[in-house]
Amino acid sequence: FTPRELEMMTGAVDHFLTWIISKCCVRGKAESLMLIVDMANIGVTEIPIGPLKACLASQTNNFMGRTFKIFILGAGALIRASFSMLTKMLDEFTT
C-alpha cells in the first residue's frame, strides 16, 4: 500500500465506524466494536503490517475504549505470535 492508499483506507474505516456508532449503536447498551481480521492463506512475511498498524492506530485514537474484541481468523501459530506483538499498540481499555 502507498501512504495515500493507507490514508484513504483509514479515512473510509473512520467514516464507516462513525456512521455505525451514530446510527446503529444503542447508547448505554451496545457501544462496543469488534475487529475481524482474515489471515487465511497469509504467511508470516506477507502480513500487511502497515494497514494493520494504521487501522489499529486509528481505532485507538478515534474510538478509544470502543474496540471490545479483535478476532484473527485462519491464522497459523507464527501469525498468532506476531499478532501478540501488535496488541501492544492498543490502548489499555482495548486489551
Secondary structure as GFF3:
##gff-version 3
##sequence-region A 1 95
A	DSSP	alpha_helix	3	24	.	.	.	ID=ss1
A	DSSP	beta_strand	33	38	.	.	.	ID=ss2
A	DSSP	three_ten_helix	44	46	.	.	.	ID=ss3
A	DSSP	alpha_helix	49	62	.	.	.	ID=ss4
A	DSSP	beta_strand	67	73	.	.	.	ID=ss5
A	DSSP	alpha_helix	77	86	.	.	.	ID=ss6
A	DSSP	three_ten_helix	87	89	.	.	.	ID=ss7
###
